[in-house]
Amino acid sequence: MKTFKEWIDHHIKEMAIGKYELRGDWDTSKKIGAQTGFRSTNNNYSSKDMKLVSGKSGIERIKNRWLKTKNTWDLYFVRSNIASKFSEIGEVDSNWIKTNLQEDIQANPNAISIIYTGNAAGDRTPMTPWILAHRAAHTLFEGGMRSFALLLSDVLKKSTIAAYGIASDIQTNRPNLDRVLGILNSIGTMKSSTNNSIDRPGEFVHELVAQFLISGRIQFNSLPKNLLSSGTYHDNPDALNKQNIKRDVSRWEDEHPGVDVHSKAPGGGPHSVETYYQRLIAPYSDHKVKEIEEEKIKAGNAILQASIPELESSIQKICDSAVGKIYLM
Ligand SMILES: [Zn+2]
């Protein structure tokens, strides 16, 4: 049983960043970072990342934006060729760290320790305070975060059954993926959702955790009022269609560097640019809107809003159980 003071300390006092350590070589003139193989990206710190995590104002910003979390977080940024070979490992211990990273990092019994070894997505996603929180969610997922994803899935199912008579959840794959993404981009209040840029349900889970760590709470917008006949929900179907096309095209461009997706390739074989472009755009051209009764949307929203405290405490529980452990992102 906790004393009242301990309870107050735990629930009221905001903890945030404990240790903040830069390890390895932070000389900007040196190129450090291993090829990970995935799309031949480097797990390294871009010059922008180095500014964000090792510059004086960058560090200040991170400390200021991580103030709402109820736990203490020890953040370690390791910059070395050896360390850059490892990412998204999940829980590790000081022996593993000594052997693999050649660093001495001890678990802090009063903090959650996270080690960052670089940023494989540095060209697209710089290491802002928000992204560091998002990445922390990734690595905590290697442990117990799945229970949160299951709870969220359950909440989404219940609220979409109430609103649309169809269970939509984050475990869905194609062909219902667009519908789920439409819902997630509608209900999310973080930038990634309002920009319509959540392109995988799992990312929404990490974004909610980041929102909780940074702002201290989860917030949902309303469920979309329209159901599209092709299965996509959104308040603004035209915007969603454009977003989906943009998303698929940019993903295609990512996978085919140097090829202009708008150019017409001769031949028309299965991998020609022209065929691919048609395939990307065609699925979004025949959406029909079906309006859902307001009462049903209200019922779905009520379930969604009522679930927030439980979702928040689920993340908090996972964070609490990560105290005293070390995670490698
Ligand atoms: Zn992510």
py3Dmol code that shows the C-alpha trace and the ligand (Angstrom):
import py3Dmol

protein = """\
ATOM      1  CA  MET A   1       0.000   0.000   0.000  1.00  0.00           C
ATOM      2  CA  LYS A   2       1.330   3.381  -0.981  1.00  0.00           C
ATOM      3  CA  THR A   3       1.269   6.264   1.457  1.00  0.00           C
ATOM      4  CA  PHE A   4      -0.709   9.326   0.478  1.00  0.00           C
ATOM      5  CA  LYS A   5       2.498  11.243  -0.186  1.00  0.00           C
ATOM      6  CA  GLU A   6       3.775   8.513  -2.481  1.00  0.00           C
ATOM      7  CA  TRP A   7       0.440   8.513  -4.257  1.00  0.00           C
ATOM      8  CA  ILE A   8       0.647  12.286  -4.721  1.00  0.00           C
ATOM      9  CA  ASP A   9       4.221  12.020  -5.943  1.00  0.00           C
ATOM     10  CA  HIS A  10       3.232   9.395  -8.425  1.00  0.00           C
ATOM     11  CA  HIS A  11       0.057  10.931  -9.771  1.00  0.00           C
ATOM     12  CA  ILE A  12       0.500  14.666  -9.435  1.00  0.00           C
ATOM     13  CA  LYS A  13       4.187  15.425  -9.693  1.00  0.00           C
ATOM     14  CA  GLU A  14       5.435  15.554 -13.230  1.00  0.00           C
ATOM     15  CA  MET A  15       8.708  13.746 -13.670  1.00  0.00           C
ATOM     16  CA  ALA A  16       9.968  13.933 -17.243  1.00  0.00           C
ATOM     17  CA  ILE A  17      13.624  13.700 -18.245  1.00  0.00           C
ATOM     18  CA  GLY A  18      16.115  12.464 -15.671  1.00  0.00           C
ATOM     19  CA  LYS A  19      19.489  11.737 -17.239  1.00  0.00           C
ATOM     20  CA  TYR A  20      20.223  13.036 -20.693  1.00  0.00           C
ATOM     21  CA  GLU A  21      23.490  11.651 -22.005  1.00  0.00           C
ATOM     22  CA  LEU A  22      25.336  11.793 -25.282  1.00  0.00           C
ATOM     23  CA  ARG A  23      27.665   8.826 -25.756  1.00  0.00           C
ATOM     24  CA  GLY A  24      30.154   8.024 -28.489  1.00  0.00           C
ATOM     25  CA  ASP A  25      31.543  10.481 -31.003  1.00  0.00           C
ATOM     26  CA  TRP A  26      29.546  13.664 -31.642  1.00  0.00           C
ATOM     27  CA  ASP A  27      32.092  15.274 -33.948  1.00  0.00           C
ATOM     28  CA  THR A  28      29.905  16.561 -36.805  1.00  0.00           C
ATOM     29  CA  SER A  29      32.749  16.293 -39.291  1.00  0.00           C
ATOM     30  CA  LYS A  30      32.866  12.502 -38.864  1.00  0.00           C
ATOM     31  CA  LYS A  31      30.535  10.208 -40.768  1.00  0.00           C
ATOM     32  CA  ILE A  32      29.169   7.577 -38.436  1.00  0.00           C
ATOM     33  CA  GLY A  33      26.416   5.022 -38.976  1.00  0.00           C
ATOM     34  CA  ALA A  34      25.937   1.566 -40.458  1.00  0.00           C
ATOM     35  CA  GLN A  35      23.952   0.532 -43.486  1.00  0.00           C
ATOM     36  CA  THR A  36      20.921  -1.347 -42.182  1.00  0.00           C
ATOM     37  CA  GLY A  37      19.884  -2.840 -45.497  1.00  0.00           C
ATOM     38  CA  PHE A  38      16.280  -1.686 -45.293  1.00  0.00           C
ATOM     39  CA  ARG A  39      15.906   0.442 -48.429  1.00  0.00           C
ATOM     40  CA  SER A  40      19.674   0.931 -47.982  1.00  0.00           C
ATOM     41  CA  THR A  41      19.089   3.573 -45.352  1.00  0.00           C
ATOM     42  CA  ASN A  42      21.668   4.454 -42.771  1.00  0.00           C
ATOM     43  CA  ASN A  43      20.887   4.218 -39.103  1.00  0.00           C
ATOM     44  CA  ASN A  44      22.721   7.401 -38.260  1.00  0.00           C
ATOM     45  CA  TYR A  45      22.192  10.934 -37.032  1.00  0.00           C
ATOM     46  CA  SER A  46      21.696  13.431 -39.853  1.00  0.00           C
ATOM     47  CA  SER A  47      23.129  16.908 -39.265  1.00  0.00           C
ATOM     48  CA  LYS A  48      19.575  18.012 -38.455  1.00  0.00           C
ATOM     49  CA  ASP A  49      19.208  15.162 -35.941  1.00  0.00           C
ATOM     50  CA  MET A  50      22.542  16.082 -34.347  1.00  0.00           C
ATOM     51  CA  LYS A  51      21.334  19.633 -33.887  1.00  0.00           C
ATOM     52  CA  LEU A  52      18.037  18.412 -32.432  1.00  0.00           C
ATOM     53  CA  VAL A  53      19.453  15.970 -29.884  1.00  0.00           C
ATOM     54  CA  SER A  54      22.939  17.325 -29.126  1.00  0.00           C
ATOM     55  CA  GLY A  55      22.593  21.090 -29.574  1.00  0.00           C
ATOM     56  CA  LYS A  56      21.990  23.177 -26.477  1.00  0.00           C
ATOM     57  CA  SER A  57      18.611  24.556 -27.569  1.00  0.00           C
ATOM     58  CA  GLY A  58      17.589  21.162 -28.941  1.00  0.00           C
ATOM     59  CA  ILE A  59      18.213  19.505 -25.574  1.00  0.00           C
ATOM     60  CA  GLU A  60      16.341  22.306 -23.836  1.00  0.00           C
ATOM     61  CA  ARG A  61      13.386  21.782 -26.160  1.00  0.00           C
ATOM     62  CA  ILE A  62      13.285  18.043 -25.534  1.00  0.00           C
ATOM     63  CA  LYS A  63      13.359  18.574 -21.769  1.00  0.00           C
ATOM     64  CA  ASN A  64      10.590  21.170 -22.000  1.00  0.00           C
ATOM     65  CA  ARG A  65       8.317  19.042 -24.128  1.00  0.00           C
ATOM     66  CA  TRP A  66       8.654  15.882 -22.041  1.00  0.00           C
ATOM     67  CA  LEU A  67       7.280  17.556 -18.901  1.00  0.00           C
ATOM     68  CA  LYS A  68       3.844  15.967 -18.784  1.00  0.00           C
ATOM     69  CA  THR A  69       4.923  12.356 -18.398  1.00  0.00           C
ATOM     70  CA  LYS A  70       4.427  10.922 -14.932  1.00  0.00           C
ATOM     71  CA  ASN A  71       7.582   8.801 -15.118  1.00  0.00           C
ATOM     72  CA  THR A  72      11.227   9.726 -15.162  1.00  0.00           C
ATOM     73  CA  TRP A  73      12.944   8.957 -18.435  1.00  0.00           C
ATOM     74  CA  ASP A  74      16.703   8.567 -18.799  1.00  0.00           C
ATOM     75  CA  LEU A  75      17.592   9.187 -22.417  1.00  0.00           C
ATOM     76  CA  TYR A  76      20.876   8.013 -23.934  1.00  0.00           C
ATOM     77  CA  PHE A  77      21.966   8.920 -27.432  1.00  0.00           C
ATOM     78  CA  VAL A  78      24.817   6.734 -28.646  1.00  0.00           C
ATOM     79  CA  ARG A  79      26.680   7.723 -31.798  1.00  0.00           C
ATOM     80  CA  SER A  80      29.098   5.030 -32.887  1.00  0.00           C
ATOM     81  CA  ASN A  81      29.515   2.634 -35.800  1.00  0.00           C
ATOM     82  CA  ILE A  82      28.964  -0.365 -33.527  1.00  0.00           C
ATOM     83  CA  ALA A  83      25.812   0.992 -31.928  1.00  0.00           C
ATOM     84  CA  SER A  84      24.290   2.068 -35.228  1.00  0.00           C
ATOM     85  CA  LYS A  85      23.997  -1.600 -36.218  1.00  0.00           C
ATOM     86  CA  PHE A  86      21.269  -2.015 -33.616  1.00  0.00           C
ATOM     87  CA  SER A  87      17.812  -0.498 -33.607  1.00  0.00           C
ATOM     88  CA  GLU A  88      14.356  -1.415 -32.307  1.00  0.00           C
ATOM     89  CA  ILE A  89      15.722  -4.199 -30.126  1.00  0.00           C
ATOM     90  CA  GLY A  90      13.411  -3.603 -27.183  1.00  0.00           C
ATOM     91  CA  GLU A  91      14.454  -4.456 -23.629  1.00  0.00           C
ATOM     92  CA  VAL A  92      18.180  -4.961 -23.049  1.00  0.00           C
ATOM     93  CA  ASP A  93      20.403  -5.162 -19.966  1.00  0.00           C
ATOM     94  CA  SER A  94      23.742  -3.639 -19.067  1.00  0.00           C
ATOM     95  CA  ASN A  95      25.620  -6.835 -20.049  1.00  0.00           C
ATOM     96  CA  TRP A  96      24.055  -6.820 -23.482  1.00  0.00           C
ATOM     97  CA  ILE A  97      24.927  -3.146 -23.831  1.00  0.00           C
ATOM     98  CA  LYS A  98      28.533  -3.718 -22.762  1.00  0.00           C
ATOM     99  CA  THR A  99      28.942  -6.588 -25.240  1.00  0.00           C
ATOM    100  CA  ASN A 100      27.153  -5.090 -28.219  1.00  0.00           C
ATOM    101  CA  LEU A 101      27.484  -1.327 -27.886  1.00  0.00           C
ATOM    102  CA  GLN A 102      30.680  -1.244 -25.792  1.00  0.00           C
ATOM    103  CA  GLU A 103      29.033   1.288 -23.496  1.00  0.00           C
ATOM    104  CA  ASP A 104      28.501   1.247 -19.759  1.00  0.00           C
ATOM    105  CA  ILE A 105      24.834   2.002 -19.160  1.00  0.00           C
ATOM    106  CA  GLN A 106      23.188   0.838 -15.953  1.00  0.00           C
ATOM    107  CA  ALA A 107      19.469   0.524 -15.330  1.00  0.00           C
ATOM    108  CA  ASN A 108      18.040   3.223 -13.072  1.00  0.00           C
ATOM    109  CA  PRO A 109      15.557   1.665 -10.614  1.00  0.00           C
ATOM    110  CA  ASN A 110      13.553   4.907 -10.641  1.00  0.00           C
ATOM    111  CA  ALA A 111      13.477   5.620 -14.361  1.00  0.00           C
ATOM    112  CA  ILE A 112      12.660   4.210 -17.765  1.00  0.00           C
ATOM    113  CA  SER A 113      15.924   4.185 -19.715  1.00  0.00           C
ATOM    114  CA  ILE A 114      15.816   4.505 -23.486  1.00  0.00           C
ATOM    115  CA  ILE A 115      18.831   4.234 -25.782  1.00  0.00           C
ATOM    116  CA  TYR A 116      18.716   5.786 -29.237  1.00  0.00           C
ATOM    117  CA  THR A 117      21.391   4.657 -31.685  1.00  0.00           C
ATOM    118  CA  GLY A 118      20.476   6.814 -34.666  1.00  0.00           C
ATOM    119  CA  ASN A 119      17.582   7.483 -36.986  1.00  0.00           C
ATOM    120  CA  ALA A 120      17.095   5.226 -39.996  1.00  0.00           C
ATOM    121  CA  ALA A 121      14.298   7.507 -41.234  1.00  0.00           C
ATOM    122  CA  GLY A 122      16.357  10.681 -40.800  1.00  0.00           C
ATOM    123  CA  ASP A 123      15.716  11.961 -44.291  1.00  0.00           C
ATOM    124  CA  ARG A 124      11.949  12.041 -43.690  1.00  0.00           C
ATOM    125  CA  THR A 125      11.495  12.115 -39.920  1.00  0.00           C
ATOM    126  CA  PRO A 126      13.906  14.228 -37.863  1.00  0.00           C
ATOM    127  CA  MET A 127      14.340  13.445 -34.161  1.00  0.00           C
ATOM    128  CA  THR A 128      11.957  16.028 -32.712  1.00  0.00           C
ATOM    129  CA  PRO A 129      10.761  15.643 -29.108  1.00  0.00           C
ATOM    130  CA  TRP A 130       7.507  14.176 -30.466  1.00  0.00           C
ATOM    131  CA  ILE A 131       9.327  11.658 -32.632  1.00  0.00           C
ATOM    132  CA  LEU A 132      11.519  10.602 -29.699  1.00  0.00           C
ATOM    133  CA  ALA A 133       8.322   9.855 -27.765  1.00  0.00           C
ATOM    134  CA  HIS A 134       6.866   8.026 -30.763  1.00  0.00           C
ATOM    135  CA  ARG A 135      10.051   5.938 -31.012  1.00  0.00           C
ATOM    136  CA  ALA A 136       9.947   5.223 -27.288  1.00  0.00           C
ATOM    137  CA  ALA A 137       6.494   3.728 -27.915  1.00  0.00           C
ATOM    138  CA  HIS A 138       8.007   1.539 -30.637  1.00  0.00           C
ATOM    139  CA  THR A 139      10.592   0.086 -28.311  1.00  0.00           C
ATOM    140  CA  LEU A 140       8.203  -0.306 -25.366  1.00  0.00           C
ATOM    141  CA  PHE A 141       6.004  -2.272 -27.772  1.00  0.00           C
ATOM    142  CA  GLU A 142       8.645  -4.961 -27.795  1.00  0.00           C
ATOM    143  CA  GLY A 143       7.536  -5.461 -24.220  1.00  0.00           C
ATOM    144  CA  GLY A 144       4.022  -4.980 -22.908  1.00  0.00           C
ATOM    145  CA  MET A 145       2.575  -2.320 -25.172  1.00  0.00           C
ATOM    146  CA  ARG A 146       0.523  -4.889 -27.064  1.00  0.00           C
ATOM    147  CA  SER A 147      -2.055  -4.861 -24.280  1.00  0.00           C
ATOM    148  CA  PHE A 148      -2.709  -1.217 -25.149  1.00  0.00           C
ATOM    149  CA  ALA A 149      -3.095  -2.036 -28.851  1.00  0.00           C
ATOM    150  CA  LEU A 150      -5.615  -4.761 -27.983  1.00  0.00           C
ATOM    151  CA  LEU A 151      -7.599  -2.399 -25.791  1.00  0.00           C
ATOM    152  CA  LEU A 152      -7.618   0.276 -28.492  1.00  0.00           C
ATOM    153  CA  SER A 153      -8.704  -2.284 -31.039  1.00  0.00           C
ATOM    154  CA  ASP A 154     -11.588  -3.298 -28.817  1.00  0.00           C
ATOM    155  CA  VAL A 155     -12.659   0.329 -28.309  1.00  0.00           C
ATOM    156  CA  LEU A 156     -12.586   0.970 -32.061  1.00  0.00           C
ATOM    157  CA  LYS A 157     -14.623  -2.146 -32.740  1.00  0.00           C
ATOM    158  CA  LYS A 158     -17.312  -1.173 -30.235  1.00  0.00           C
ATOM    159  CA  SER A 159     -17.575   2.424 -31.396  1.00  0.00           C
ATOM    160  CA  THR A 160     -17.658   1.569 -35.117  1.00  0.00           C
ATOM    161  CA  ILE A 161     -20.308  -1.105 -34.567  1.00  0.00           C
ATOM    162  CA  ALA A 162     -22.404   1.524 -32.781  1.00  0.00           C
ATOM    163  CA  ALA A 163     -21.839   4.108 -35.515  1.00  0.00           C
ATOM    164  CA  TYR A 164     -21.786   2.088 -38.722  1.00  0.00           C
ATOM    165  CA  GLY A 165     -22.843  -1.430 -37.830  1.00  0.00           C
ATOM    166  CA  ILE A 166     -19.395  -2.624 -38.944  1.00  0.00           C
ATOM    167  CA  ALA A 167     -16.529  -3.539 -36.642  1.00  0.00           C
ATOM    168  CA  SER A 168     -13.439  -1.634 -37.685  1.00  0.00           C
ATOM    169  CA  ASP A 169     -10.257  -2.107 -35.768  1.00  0.00           C
ATOM    170  CA  ILE A 170      -6.515  -1.624 -36.048  1.00  0.00           C
ATOM    171  CA  GLN A 171      -5.746  -5.287 -36.717  1.00  0.00           C
ATOM    172  CA  THR A 172      -7.381  -5.049 -40.146  1.00  0.00           C
ATOM    173  CA  ASN A 173      -5.506  -5.563 -43.387  1.00  0.00           C
ATOM    174  CA  ARG A 174      -6.654  -4.936 -46.944  1.00  0.00           C
ATOM    175  CA  PRO A 175      -9.314  -4.662 -48.301  1.00  0.00           C
ATOM    176  CA  ASN A 176     -10.629  -2.750 -45.279  1.00  0.00           C
ATOM    177  CA  LEU A 177      -7.419  -0.867 -44.592  1.00  0.00           C
ATOM    178  CA  ASP A 178      -8.518   2.383 -46.240  1.00  0.00           C
ATOM    179  CA  ARG A 179     -11.690   2.433 -44.177  1.00  0.00           C
ATOM    180  CA  VAL A 180      -9.679   1.977 -40.982  1.00  0.00           C
ATOM    181  CA  LEU A 181      -7.156   4.648 -41.976  1.00  0.00           C
ATOM    182  CA  GLY A 182     -10.007   7.022 -42.802  1.00  0.00           C
ATOM    183  CA  ILE A 183     -11.396   6.500 -39.312  1.00  0.00           C
ATOM    184  CA  LEU A 184      -8.001   6.834 -37.600  1.00  0.00           C
ATOM    185  CA  ASN A 185      -7.157   9.992 -39.532  1.00  0.00           C
ATOM    186  CA  SER A 186     -10.555  11.410 -38.568  1.00  0.00           C
ATOM    187  CA  ILE A 187     -10.501  10.643 -34.848  1.00  0.00           C
ATOM    188  CA  GLY A 188      -6.830  11.411 -34.196  1.00  0.00           C
ATOM    189  CA  THR A 189      -6.050  14.913 -32.937  1.00  0.00           C
ATOM    190  CA  MET A 190      -2.284  14.787 -33.464  1.00  0.00           C
ATOM    191  CA  LYS A 191      -0.674  16.374 -36.521  1.00  0.00           C
ATOM    192  CA  SER A 192      -0.186  13.062 -38.321  1.00  0.00           C
ATOM    193  CA  SER A 193      -3.944  12.442 -38.266  1.00  0.00           C
ATOM    194  CA  THR A 194      -5.087  15.948 -39.073  1.00  0.00           C
ATOM    195  CA  ASN A 195      -2.685  15.843 -42.055  1.00  0.00           C
ATOM    196  CA  ASN A 196      -4.270  12.534 -43.084  1.00  0.00           C
ATOM    197  CA  SER A 197      -0.835  10.973 -43.028  1.00  0.00           C
ATOM    198  CA  ILE A 198      -1.419   7.914 -40.812  1.00  0.00           C
ATOM    199  CA  ASP A 199      -0.769   5.210 -43.386  1.00  0.00           C
ATOM    200  CA  ARG A 200      -0.501   2.165 -41.109  1.00  0.00           C
ATOM    201  CA  PRO A 201      -2.807   1.396 -38.169  1.00  0.00           C
ATOM    202  CA  GLY A 202       0.188   0.522 -35.984  1.00  0.00           C
ATOM    203  CA  GLU A 203       1.536   4.029 -36.391  1.00  0.00           C
ATOM    204  CA  PHE A 204      -1.677   5.429 -34.933  1.00  0.00           C
ATOM    205  CA  VAL A 205      -1.022   3.376 -31.797  1.00  0.00           C
ATOM    206  CA  HIS A 206       2.479   4.873 -31.458  1.00  0.00           C
ATOM    207  CA  GLU A 207       1.133   8.346 -32.145  1.00  0.00           C
ATOM    208  CA  LEU A 208      -1.423   8.012 -29.348  1.00  0.00           C
ATOM    209  CA  VAL A 209       1.339   6.969 -26.961  1.00  0.00           C
ATOM    210  CA  ALA A 210       3.424   9.964 -28.082  1.00  0.00           C
ATOM    211  CA  GLN A 211       0.421  12.231 -27.517  1.00  0.00           C
ATOM    212  CA  PHE A 212      -0.016  10.820 -24.016  1.00  0.00           C
ATOM    213  CA  LEU A 213       3.681  11.206 -23.151  1.00  0.00           C
ATOM    214  CA  ILE A 214       3.956  14.740 -24.531  1.00  0.00           C
ATOM    215  CA  SER A 215       0.569  16.243 -23.646  1.00  0.00           C
ATOM    216  CA  GLY A 216      -0.311  14.039 -20.659  1.00  0.00           C
ATOM    217  CA  ARG A 217      -3.579  12.888 -22.210  1.00  0.00           C
ATOM    218  CA  ILE A 218      -5.326  11.318 -25.189  1.00  0.00           C
ATOM    219  CA  GLN A 219      -7.858  13.261 -27.245  1.00  0.00           C
ATOM    220  CA  PHE A 220     -10.228  12.080 -29.962  1.00  0.00           C
ATOM    221  CA  ASN A 221     -12.132  13.967 -32.629  1.00  0.00           C
ATOM    222  CA  SER A 222     -15.518  12.799 -33.839  1.00  0.00           C
ATOM    223  CA  LEU A 223     -15.984   9.687 -35.938  1.00  0.00           C
ATOM    224  CA  PRO A 224     -16.546  10.551 -39.608  1.00  0.00           C
ATOM    225  CA  LYS A 225     -20.170  11.188 -40.611  1.00  0.00           C
ATOM    226  CA  ASN A 226     -19.958   9.642 -44.044  1.00  0.00           C
ATOM    227  CA  LEU A 227     -19.545   6.099 -45.184  1.00  0.00           C
ATOM    228  CA  LEU A 228     -18.150   5.633 -48.650  1.00  0.00           C
ATOM    229  CA  SER A 229     -19.444   2.723 -50.655  1.00  0.00           C
ATOM    230  CA  SER A 230     -15.961   1.438 -51.328  1.00  0.00           C
ATOM    231  CA  GLY A 231     -15.493   1.105 -47.612  1.00  0.00           C
ATOM    232  CA  THR A 232     -13.673   4.337 -46.843  1.00  0.00           C
ATOM    233  CA  TYR A 233     -15.032   6.597 -44.140  1.00  0.00           C
ATOM    234  CA  HIS A 234     -14.256  10.248 -44.063  1.00  0.00           C
ATOM    235  CA  ASP A 235     -15.927  13.601 -43.639  1.00  0.00           C
ATOM    236  CA  ASN A 236     -14.293  14.858 -46.769  1.00  0.00           C
ATOM    237  CA  PRO A 237     -14.098  12.028 -49.291  1.00  0.00           C
ATOM    238  CA  ASP A 238     -12.441  14.122 -51.969  1.00  0.00           C
ATOM    239  CA  ALA A 239      -9.652  15.141 -49.632  1.00  0.00           C
ATOM    240  CA  LEU A 240      -9.208  11.559 -48.496  1.00  0.00           C
ATOM    241  CA  ASN A 241      -9.052  10.277 -52.048  1.00  0.00           C
ATOM    242  CA  LYS A 242      -6.393  12.814 -52.902  1.00  0.00           C
ATOM    243  CA  GLN A 243      -4.500  11.963 -49.724  1.00  0.00           C
ATOM    244  CA  ASN A 244      -4.647   8.260 -50.458  1.00  0.00           C
ATOM    245  CA  ILE A 245      -3.376   8.766 -53.971  1.00  0.00           C
ATOM    246  CA  LYS A 246      -0.634  11.046 -52.721  1.00  0.00           C
ATOM    247  CA  ARG A 247       0.307   8.525 -50.050  1.00  0.00           C
ATOM    248  CA  ASP A 248       0.456   5.580 -52.433  1.00  0.00           C
ATOM    249  CA  VAL A 249       2.347   7.548 -55.043  1.00  0.00           C
ATOM    250  CA  SER A 250       4.909   8.778 -52.541  1.00  0.00           C
ATOM    251  CA  ARG A 251       5.336   5.263 -51.195  1.00  0.00           C
ATOM    252  CA  TRP A 252       5.834   4.056 -54.763  1.00  0.00           C
ATOM    253  CA  GLU A 253       8.377   6.814 -55.345  1.00  0.00           C
ATOM    254  CA  ASP A 254      10.171   5.809 -52.156  1.00  0.00           C
ATOM    255  CA  GLU A 255      10.480   2.292 -53.465  1.00  0.00           C
ATOM    256  CA  HIS A 256      11.580   3.405 -56.933  1.00  0.00           C
ATOM    257  CA  PRO A 257      14.098   6.191 -56.336  1.00  0.00           C
ATOM    258  CA  GLY A 258      14.892   8.263 -59.372  1.00  0.00           C
ATOM    259  CA  VAL A 259      11.823   7.167 -61.355  1.00  0.00           C
ATOM    260  CA  ASP A 260       9.230   9.832 -62.090  1.00  0.00           C
ATOM    261  CA  VAL A 261       5.862   8.290 -61.315  1.00  0.00           C
ATOM    262  CA  HIS A 262       4.062  10.714 -63.627  1.00  0.00           C
ATOM    263  CA  SER A 263       6.109   9.816 -66.674  1.00  0.00           C
ATOM    264  CA  LYS A 264       4.689   7.296 -69.121  1.00  0.00           C
ATOM    265  CA  ALA A 265       6.747   4.174 -69.546  1.00  0.00           C
ATOM    266  CA  PRO A 266       6.590   2.324 -72.841  1.00  0.00           C
ATOM    267  CA  GLY A 267       5.482  -1.288 -72.982  1.00  0.00           C
ATOM    268  CA  GLY A 268       2.760  -1.321 -70.378  1.00  0.00           C
ATOM    269  CA  GLY A 269       4.098  -4.416 -68.645  1.00  0.00           C
ATOM    270  CA  PRO A 270       3.069  -5.132 -65.061  1.00  0.00           C
ATOM    271  CA  HIS A 271       5.881  -3.030 -63.662  1.00  0.00           C
ATOM    272  CA  SER A 272       5.676  -0.079 -66.004  1.00  0.00           C
ATOM    273  CA  VAL A 273       5.175   3.263 -64.380  1.00  0.00           C
ATOM    274  CA  GLU A 274       1.992   3.870 -66.335  1.00  0.00           C
ATOM    275  CA  THR A 275       0.313   0.653 -65.212  1.00  0.00           C
ATOM    276  CA  TYR A 276       1.366   1.241 -61.663  1.00  0.00           C
ATOM    277  CA  TYR A 277       0.024   4.774 -61.670  1.00  0.00           C
ATOM    278  CA  GLN A 278      -3.323   3.585 -63.019  1.00  0.00           C
ATOM    279  CA  ARG A 279      -3.453   0.937 -60.355  1.00  0.00           C
ATOM    280  CA  LEU A 280      -2.737   3.509 -57.659  1.00  0.00           C
ATOM    281  CA  ILE A 281      -5.414   5.928 -58.759  1.00  0.00           C
ATOM    282  CA  ALA A 282      -8.200   3.696 -60.065  1.00  0.00           C
ATOM    283  CA  PRO A 283      -9.312   2.357 -56.654  1.00  0.00           C
ATOM    284  CA  TYR A 284     -10.202   5.856 -55.493  1.00  0.00           C
ATOM    285  CA  SER A 285     -12.212   6.998 -58.471  1.00  0.00           C
ATOM    286  CA  ASP A 286     -15.627   5.479 -57.747  1.00  0.00           C
ATOM    287  CA  HIS A 287     -16.402   6.339 -54.151  1.00  0.00           C
ATOM    288  CA  LYS A 288     -20.024   7.027 -53.314  1.00  0.00           C
ATOM    289  CA  VAL A 289     -20.970   8.758 -50.110  1.00  0.00           C
ATOM    290  CA  LYS A 290     -23.544   7.366 -47.745  1.00  0.00           C
ATOM    291  CA  GLU A 291     -24.514   9.556 -44.840  1.00  0.00           C
ATOM    292  CA  ILE A 292     -24.850   7.903 -41.453  1.00  0.00           C
ATOM    293  CA  GLU A 293     -27.637   8.852 -39.029  1.00  0.00           C
ATOM    294  CA  GLU A 294     -26.482  11.468 -36.575  1.00  0.00           C
ATOM    295  CA  GLU A 295     -27.755   9.438 -33.609  1.00  0.00           C
ATOM    296  CA  LYS A 296     -25.550   6.504 -34.555  1.00  0.00           C
ATOM    297  CA  ILE A 297     -22.459   8.670 -34.895  1.00  0.00           C
ATOM    298  CA  LYS A 298     -23.253  10.147 -31.490  1.00  0.00           C
ATOM    299  CA  ALA A 299     -23.466   6.682 -29.949  1.00  0.00           C
ATOM    300  CA  GLY A 300     -20.116   5.722 -31.497  1.00  0.00           C
ATOM    301  CA  ASN A 301     -18.492   8.941 -30.301  1.00  0.00           C
ATOM    302  CA  ALA A 302     -19.810   8.405 -26.780  1.00  0.00           C
ATOM    303  CA  ILE A 303     -18.082   5.014 -26.610  1.00  0.00           C
ATOM    304  CA  LEU A 304     -14.883   6.510 -27.997  1.00  0.00           C
ATOM    305  CA  GLN A 305     -14.803   9.421 -25.545  1.00  0.00           C
ATOM    306  CA  ALA A 306     -15.732   7.247 -22.563  1.00  0.00           C
ATOM    307  CA  SER A 307     -12.796   4.949 -23.296  1.00  0.00           C
ATOM    308  CA  ILE A 308     -10.138   7.650 -22.905  1.00  0.00           C
ATOM    309  CA  PRO A 309      -9.414   7.216 -19.167  1.00  0.00           C
ATOM    310  CA  GLU A 310      -9.006   3.467 -19.619  1.00  0.00           C
ATOM    311  CA  LEU A 311      -6.721   3.940 -22.629  1.00  0.00           C
ATOM    312  CA  GLU A 312      -4.620   6.467 -20.716  1.00  0.00           C
ATOM    313  CA  SER A 313      -4.257   4.246 -17.698  1.00  0.00           C
ATOM    314  CA  SER A 314      -3.307   1.339 -19.949  1.00  0.00           C
ATOM    315  CA  ILE A 315      -0.344   3.332 -21.326  1.00  0.00           C
ATOM    316  CA  GLN A 316       0.544   4.549 -17.838  1.00  0.00           C
ATOM    317  CA  LYS A 317       0.565   0.976 -16.526  1.00  0.00           C
ATOM    318  CA  ILE A 318       2.924  -0.096 -19.312  1.00  0.00           C
ATOM    319  CA  CYS A 319       5.228   2.860 -18.564  1.00  0.00           C
ATOM    320  CA  ASP A 320       5.153   2.035 -14.845  1.00  0.00           C
ATOM    321  CA  SER A 321       6.164  -1.543 -15.563  1.00  0.00           C
ATOM    322  CA  ALA A 322       9.055  -0.280 -17.720  1.00  0.00           C
ATOM    323  CA  VAL A 323      10.599   1.592 -14.776  1.00  0.00           C
ATOM    324  CA  GLY A 324      13.966   0.091 -13.841  1.00  0.00           C
ATOM    325  CA  LYS A 325      14.450  -1.348 -17.309  1.00  0.00           C
ATOM    326  CA  ILE A 326      16.527  -0.338 -20.323  1.00  0.00           C
ATOM    327  CA  TYR A 327      15.159  -0.300 -23.857  1.00  0.00           C
ATOM    328  CA  LEU A 328      17.045   0.095 -27.090  1.00  0.00           C
ATOM    329  CA  MET A 329      15.214   2.002 -29.798  1.00  0.00           C
TER     330      MET A 329
END
"""
ligand_1 = """\
1
ZN
Zn 6.460 4.676 -35.958
"""
view = py3Dmol.view(width=600, height=400)
view.addModel(protein, "pdb")
view.setStyle({"model": 0}, {"cartoon": {"style": "trace"}})
view.addModel(ligand_1, "xyz")
view.setStyle({"model": 1}, {"stick": {}})
view.zoomTo()
view.show()
